[in-house]
Amino acid sequence: MSDLSESVRGFCMIQLEILKERRHRLRKDFQDCQIQEEFILSVLRDLGQKIDNTDTIISSLIDIEEKKK
């Protein structure tokens, strides 16, 4: 049983490390998205675009892109 316990322990440690790295990558990706969103919103503000709701703008842009296809 000791070998089995060690194998399971090793597997769990590897999985925890993978999850740790994934969490770090997702946090970085999320932060990058926030930075990009702030930049784009600032560009729109500079262009005089009134920003009521970011979700509405994003939905509109997605609709426009889908119509292009």
Secondary structure, DSSP 8 states (H G I E B T S, - for coil): -HHHHHHHHHHHHHHHHHHHHHHHHHHHHHHHHHHHHHHHHHHHHHTT---S-HHHHHHHHHHHHHHH-
